[in-house]
Amino acid sequence: MPTSSPFTLDDLRRILLEGAGADDGVDLTGDIIDTEFTALGYDSLALLETSGRIEREYDISLDDSAVADAATPRGLIDTVNTQLSAASNA
């Protein structure tokens, strides 16, 4: 589903919950934009699954190192939106 709409925090929340769920006590509905993924209970394996789901759903390719460097939802959202923009300009 390629899209020209930006990838949002709500999109990321949905994909995180579908792919890896949430640890007990983690409220993904709160202000998590700058909370590190490790504090949210998501390890590198969960982020790998998340990035794979994003790639399939949005028909983009994410650089593994860029995903690994995205320590927070804001960082991952920025990475995804950069790729979406590049894909729509190609």
Phi and psi in radians as a Rosetta constraint file:
Dihedral C 1 N 2 CA 2 C 2 CIRCULARHARMONIC -1.023 0.35
Dihedral N 2 CA 2 C 2 N 3 CIRCULARHARMONIC 2.510 0.35
Dihedral C 2 N 3 CA 3 C 3 CIRCULARHARMONIC -2.508 0.35
Dihedral N 3 CA 3 C 3 N 4 CIRCULARHARMONIC 2.650 0.35
Dihedral C 3 N 4 CA 4 C 4 CIRCULARHARMONIC -1.676 0.35
Dihedral N 4 CA 4 C 4 N 5 CIRCULARHARMONIC -0.109 0.35
Dihedral C 4 N 5 CA 5 C 5 CIRCULARHARMONIC -1.312 0.35
Dihedral N 5 CA 5 C 5 N 6 CIRCULARHARMONIC 2.534 0.35
Dihedral C 5 N 6 CA 6 C 6 CIRCULARHARMONIC -1.197 0.35
Dihedral N 6 CA 6 C 6 N 7 CIRCULARHARMONIC 2.638 0.35
Dihedral C 6 N 7 CA 7 C 7 CIRCULARHARMONIC -1.358 0.35
Dihedral N 7 CA 7 C 7 N 8 CIRCULARHARMONIC 2.242 0.35
Dihedral C 7 N 8 CA 8 C 8 CIRCULARHARMONIC -1.998 0.35
Dihedral N 8 CA 8 C 8 N 9 CIRCULARHARMONIC 2.989 0.35
Dihedral C 8 N 9 CA 9 C 9 CIRCULARHARMONIC -1.059 0.35
Dihedral N 9 CA 9 C 9 N 10 CIRCULARHARMONIC -0.659 0.35
Dihedral C 9 N 10 CA 10 C 10 CIRCULARHARMONIC -1.108 0.35
Dihedral N 10 CA 10 C 10 N 11 CIRCULARHARMONIC -0.679 0.35
Dihedral C 10 N 11 CA 11 C 11 CIRCULARHARMONIC -1.075 0.35
Dihedral N 11 CA 11 C 11 N 12 CIRCULARHARMONIC -0.789 0.35
Dihedral C 11 N 12 CA 12 C 12 CIRCULARHARMONIC -1.115 0.35
Dihedral N 12 CA 12 C 12 N 13 CIRCULARHARMONIC -0.759 0.35
Dihedral C 12 N 13 CA 13 C 13 CIRCULARHARMONIC -0.982 0.35
Dihedral N 13 CA 13 C 13 N 14 CIRCULARHARMONIC -0.814 0.35
Dihedral C 13 N 14 CA 14 C 14 CIRCULARHARMONIC -1.057 0.35
Dihedral N 14 CA 14 C 14 N 15 CIRCULARHARMONIC -0.801 0.35
Dihedral C 14 N 15 CA 15 C 15 CIRCULARHARMONIC -1.199 0.35
Dihedral N 15 CA 15 C 15 N 16 CIRCULARHARMONIC -0.684 0.35
Dihedral C 15 N 16 CA 16 C 16 CIRCULARHARMONIC -1.045 0.35
Dihedral N 16 CA 16 C 16 N 17 CIRCULARHARMONIC -0.792 0.35
Dihedral C 16 N 17 CA 17 C 17 CIRCULARHARMONIC -1.189 0.35
Dihedral N 17 CA 17 C 17 N 18 CIRCULARHARMONIC -0.686 0.35
Dihedral C 17 N 18 CA 18 C 18 CIRCULARHARMONIC -1.164 0.35
Dihedral N 18 CA 18 C 18 N 19 CIRCULARHARMONIC -0.693 0.35
Dihedral C 18 N 19 CA 19 C 19 CIRCULARHARMONIC -1.480 0.35
Dihedral N 19 CA 19 C 19 N 20 CIRCULARHARMONIC -0.809 0.35
Dihedral C 19 N 20 CA 20 C 20 CIRCULARHARMONIC -2.187 0.35
Dihedral N 20 CA 20 C 20 N 21 CIRCULARHARMONIC -0.091 0.35
Dihedral C 20 N 21 CA 21 C 21 CIRCULARHARMONIC 1.252 0.35
Dihedral N 21 CA 21 C 21 N 22 CIRCULARHARMONIC -2.809 0.35
Dihedral C 21 N 22 CA 22 C 22 CIRCULARHARMONIC -2.440 0.35
Dihedral N 22 CA 22 C 22 N 23 CIRCULARHARMONIC 2.480 0.35
Dihedral C 22 N 23 CA 23 C 23 CIRCULARHARMONIC -1.138 0.35
Dihedral N 23 CA 23 C 23 N 24 CIRCULARHARMONIC 2.621 0.35
Dihedral C 23 N 24 CA 24 C 24 CIRCULARHARMONIC -1.003 0.35
Dihedral N 24 CA 24 C 24 N 25 CIRCULARHARMONIC 2.408 0.35
Dihedral C 24 N 25 CA 25 C 25 CIRCULARHARMONIC 1.525 0.35
Dihedral N 25 CA 25 C 25 N 26 CIRCULARHARMONIC -0.090 0.35
Dihedral C 25 N 26 CA 26 C 26 CIRCULARHARMONIC -1.693 0.35
Dihedral N 26 CA 26 C 26 N 27 CIRCULARHARMONIC 2.157 0.35
Dihedral C 26 N 27 CA 27 C 27 CIRCULARHARMONIC -1.814 0.35
Dihedral N 27 CA 27 C 27 N 28 CIRCULARHARMONIC 1.726 0.35
Dihedral C 27 N 28 CA 28 C 28 CIRCULARHARMONIC -1.289 0.35
Dihedral N 28 CA 28 C 28 N 29 CIRCULARHARMONIC -0.171 0.35
Dihedral C 28 N 29 CA 29 C 29 CIRCULARHARMONIC -1.459 0.35
Dihedral N 29 CA 29 C 29 N 30 CIRCULARHARMONIC -0.199 0.35
Dihedral C 29 N 30 CA 30 C 30 CIRCULARHARMONIC -1.354 0.35
Dihedral N 30 CA 30 C 30 N 31 CIRCULARHARMONIC -2.947 0.35
Dihedral C 30 N 31 CA 31 C 31 CIRCULARHARMONIC -1.446 0.35
Dihedral N 31 CA 31 C 31 N 32 CIRCULARHARMONIC 1.539 0.35
Dihedral C 31 N 32 CA 32 C 32 CIRCULARHARMONIC -1.886 0.35
Dihedral N 32 CA 32 C 32 N 33 CIRCULARHARMONIC 0.060 0.35
Dihedral C 32 N 33 CA 33 C 33 CIRCULARHARMONIC -0.946 0.35
Dihedral N 33 CA 33 C 33 N 34 CIRCULARHARMONIC -0.617 0.35
Dihedral C 33 N 34 CA 34 C 34 CIRCULARHARMONIC -1.973 0.35
Dihedral N 34 CA 34 C 34 N 35 CIRCULARHARMONIC 0.290 0.35
Dihedral C 34 N 35 CA 35 C 35 CIRCULARHARMONIC -1.520 0.35
Dihedral N 35 CA 35 C 35 N 36 CIRCULARHARMONIC 2.284 0.35
Dihedral C 35 N 36 CA 36 C 36 CIRCULARHARMONIC -1.097 0.35
Dihedral N 36 CA 36 C 36 N 37 CIRCULARHARMONIC 2.513 0.35
Dihedral C 36 N 37 CA 37 C 37 CIRCULARHARMONIC -1.001 0.35
Dihedral N 37 CA 37 C 37 N 38 CIRCULARHARMONIC -0.638 0.35
Dihedral C 37 N 38 CA 38 C 38 CIRCULARHARMONIC -1.093 0.35
Dihedral N 38 CA 38 C 38 N 39 CIRCULARHARMONIC -0.636 0.35
Dihedral C 38 N 39 CA 39 C 39 CIRCULARHARMONIC -1.210 0.35
Dihedral N 39 CA 39 C 39 N 40 CIRCULARHARMONIC -0.431 0.35
Dihedral C 39 N 40 CA 40 C 40 CIRCULARHARMONIC -1.509 0.35
Dihedral N 40 CA 40 C 40 N 41 CIRCULARHARMONIC -0.075 0.35
Dihedral C 40 N 41 CA 41 C 41 CIRCULARHARMONIC 1.602 0.35
Dihedral N 41 CA 41 C 41 N 42 CIRCULARHARMONIC 0.271 0.35
Dihedral C 41 N 42 CA 42 C 42 CIRCULARHARMONIC -1.878 0.35
Dihedral N 42 CA 42 C 42 N 43 CIRCULARHARMONIC 2.084 0.35
Dihedral C 42 N 43 CA 43 C 43 CIRCULARHARMONIC -1.644 0.35
Dihedral N 43 CA 43 C 43 N 44 CIRCULARHARMONIC -3.088 0.35
Dihedral C 43 N 44 CA 44 C 44 CIRCULARHARMONIC -1.071 0.35
Dihedral N 44 CA 44 C 44 N 45 CIRCULARHARMONIC -0.603 0.35
Dihedral C 44 N 45 CA 45 C 45 CIRCULARHARMONIC -1.149 0.35
Dihedral N 45 CA 45 C 45 N 46 CIRCULARHARMONIC -0.741 0.35
Dihedral C 45 N 46 CA 46 C 46 CIRCULARHARMONIC -1.118 0.35
Dihedral N 46 CA 46 C 46 N 47 CIRCULARHARMONIC -0.654 0.35
Dihedral C 46 N 47 CA 47 C 47 CIRCULARHARMONIC -1.241 0.35
Dihedral N 47 CA 47 C 47 N 48 CIRCULARHARMONIC -0.573 0.35
Dihedral C 47 N 48 CA 48 C 48 CIRCULARHARMONIC -1.101 0.35
Dihedral N 48 CA 48 C 48 N 49 CIRCULARHARMONIC -0.786 0.35
Dihedral C 48 N 49 CA 49 C 49 CIRCULARHARMONIC -1.081 0.35
Dihedral N 49 CA 49 C 49 N 50 CIRCULARHARMONIC -0.749 0.35
Dihedral C 49 N 50 CA 50 C 50 CIRCULARHARMONIC -1.086 0.35
Dihedral N 50 CA 50 C 50 N 51 CIRCULARHARMONIC -0.802 0.35
Dihedral C 50 N 51 CA 51 C 51 CIRCULARHARMONIC -1.131 0.35
Dihedral N 51 CA 51 C 51 N 52 CIRCULARHARMONIC -0.647 0.35
Dihedral C 51 N 52 CA 52 C 52 CIRCULARHARMONIC -1.084 0.35
Dihedral N 52 CA 52 C 52 N 53 CIRCULARHARMONIC -0.722 0.35
Dihedral C 52 N 53 CA 53 C 53 CIRCULARHARMONIC -1.135 0.35
Dihedral N 53 CA 53 C 53 N 54 CIRCULARHARMONIC -0.725 0.35
Dihedral C 53 N 54 CA 54 C 54 CIRCULARHARMONIC -1.095 0.35
Dihedral N 54 CA 54 C 54 N 55 CIRCULARHARMONIC -0.781 0.35
Dihedral C 54 N 55 CA 55 C 55 CIRCULARHARMONIC -1.025 0.35
Dihedral N 55 CA 55 C 55 N 56 CIRCULARHARMONIC -0.793 0.35
Dihedral C 55 N 56 CA 56 C 56 CIRCULARHARMONIC -1.187 0.35
Dihedral N 56 CA 56 C 56 N 57 CIRCULARHARMONIC -0.768 0.35
Dihedral C 56 N 57 CA 57 C 57 CIRCULARHARMONIC -1.239 0.35
Dihedral N 57 CA 57 C 57 N 58 CIRCULARHARMONIC -0.638 0.35
Dihedral C 57 N 58 CA 58 C 58 CIRCULARHARMONIC -1.835 0.35
Dihedral N 58 CA 58 C 58 N 59 CIRCULARHARMONIC 0.048 0.35
Dihedral C 58 N 59 CA 59 C 59 CIRCULARHARMONIC 0.939 0.35
Dihedral N 59 CA 59 C 59 N 60 CIRCULARHARMONIC 0.876 0.35
Dihedral C 59 N 60 CA 60 C 60 CIRCULARHARMONIC -2.288 0.35
Dihedral N 60 CA 60 C 60 N 61 CIRCULARHARMONIC 2.960 0.35
Dihedral C 60 N 61 CA 61 C 61 CIRCULARHARMONIC -2.066 0.35
Dihedral N 61 CA 61 C 61 N 62 CIRCULARHARMONIC 2.221 0.35
Dihedral C 61 N 62 CA 62 C 62 CIRCULARHARMONIC -1.857 0.35
Dihedral N 62 CA 62 C 62 N 63 CIRCULARHARMONIC 2.346 0.35
Dihedral C 62 N 63 CA 63 C 63 CIRCULARHARMONIC -1.227 0.35
Dihedral N 63 CA 63 C 63 N 64 CIRCULARHARMONIC 2.228 0.35
Dihedral C 63 N 64 CA 64 C 64 CIRCULARHARMONIC -1.011 0.35
Dihedral N 64 CA 64 C 64 N 65 CIRCULARHARMONIC -0.685 0.35
Dihedral C 64 N 65 CA 65 C 65 CIRCULARHARMONIC -1.233 0.35
Dihedral N 65 CA 65 C 65 N 66 CIRCULARHARMONIC -0.598 0.35
Dihedral C 65 N 66 CA 66 C 66 CIRCULARHARMONIC -1.154 0.35
Dihedral N 66 CA 66 C 66 N 67 CIRCULARHARMONIC -0.689 0.35
Dihedral C 66 N 67 CA 67 C 67 CIRCULARHARMONIC -1.155 0.35
Dihedral N 67 CA 67 C 67 N 68 CIRCULARHARMONIC -0.754 0.35
Dihedral C 67 N 68 CA 68 C 68 CIRCULARHARMONIC -1.119 0.35
Dihedral N 68 CA 68 C 68 N 69 CIRCULARHARMONIC -0.592 0.35
Dihedral C 68 N 69 CA 69 C 69 CIRCULARHARMONIC -1.344 0.35
Dihedral N 69 CA 69 C 69 N 70 CIRCULARHARMONIC -0.284 0.35
Dihedral C 69 N 70 CA 70 C 70 CIRCULARHARMONIC -1.410 0.35
Dihedral N 70 CA 70 C 70 N 71 CIRCULARHARMONIC 1.594 0.35
Dihedral C 70 N 71 CA 71 C 71 CIRCULARHARMONIC -1.381 0.35
Dihedral N 71 CA 71 C 71 N 72 CIRCULARHARMONIC -0.263 0.35
Dihedral C 71 N 72 CA 72 C 72 CIRCULARHARMONIC -2.279 0.35
Dihedral N 72 CA 72 C 72 N 73 CIRCULARHARMONIC 2.852 0.35
Dihedral C 72 N 73 CA 73 C 73 CIRCULARHARMONIC -0.963 0.35
Dihedral N 73 CA 73 C 73 N 74 CIRCULARHARMONIC -0.689 0.35
Dihedral C 73 N 74 CA 74 C 74 CIRCULARHARMONIC -1.022 0.35
Dihedral N 74 CA 74 C 74 N 75 CIRCULARHARMONIC -0.770 0.35
Dihedral C 74 N 75 CA 75 C 75 CIRCULARHARMONIC -1.098 0.35
Dihedral N 75 CA 75 C 75 N 76 CIRCULARHARMONIC -0.741 0.35
Dihedral C 75 N 76 CA 76 C 76 CIRCULARHARMONIC -1.212 0.35
Dihedral N 76 CA 76 C 76 N 77 CIRCULARHARMONIC -0.717 0.35
Dihedral C 76 N 77 CA 77 C 77 CIRCULARHARMONIC -1.063 0.35
Dihedral N 77 CA 77 C 77 N 78 CIRCULARHARMONIC -0.757 0.35
Dihedral C 77 N 78 CA 78 C 78 CIRCULARHARMONIC -1.082 0.35
Dihedral N 78 CA 78 C 78 N 79 CIRCULARHARMONIC -0.735 0.35
Dihedral C 78 N 79 CA 79 C 79 CIRCULARHARMONIC -1.075 0.35
Dihedral N 79 CA 79 C 79 N 80 CIRCULARHARMONIC -0.810 0.35
Dihedral C 79 N 80 CA 80 C 80 CIRCULARHARMONIC -1.106 0.35
Dihedral N 80 CA 80 C 80 N 81 CIRCULARHARMONIC -0.788 0.35
Dihedral C 80 N 81 CA 81 C 81 CIRCULARHARMONIC -1.152 0.35
Dihedral N 81 CA 81 C 81 N 82 CIRCULARHARMONIC -0.573 0.35
Dihedral C 81 N 82 CA 82 C 82 CIRCULARHARMONIC -1.080 0.35
Dihedral N 82 CA 82 C 82 N 83 CIRCULARHARMONIC -0.775 0.35
Dihedral C 82 N 83 CA 83 C 83 CIRCULARHARMONIC -1.207 0.35
Dihedral N 83 CA 83 C 83 N 84 CIRCULARHARMONIC -0.661 0.35
Dihedral C 83 N 84 CA 84 C 84 CIRCULARHARMONIC -1.098 0.35
Dihedral N 84 CA 84 C 84 N 85 CIRCULARHARMONIC -0.708 0.35
Dihedral C 84 N 85 CA 85 C 85 CIRCULARHARMONIC -1.147 0.35
Dihedral N 85 CA 85 C 85 N 86 CIRCULARHARMONIC -0.772 0.35
Dihedral C 85 N 86 CA 86 C 86 CIRCULARHARMONIC -1.085 0.35
Dihedral N 86 CA 86 C 86 N 87 CIRCULARHARMONIC -0.702 0.35
Dihedral C 86 N 87 CA 87 C 87 CIRCULARHARMONIC -1.172 0.35
Dihedral N 87 CA 87 C 87 N 88 CIRCULARHARMONIC -0.661 0.35
Dihedral C 87 N 88 CA 88 C 88 CIRCULARHARMONIC -1.323 0.35
Dihedral N 88 CA 88 C 88 N 89 CIRCULARHARMONIC -0.364 0.35
Dihedral C 88 N 89 CA 89 C 89 CIRCULARHARMONIC -1.569 0.35
Dihedral N 89 CA 89 C 89 N 90 CIRCULARHARMONIC -0.119 0.35
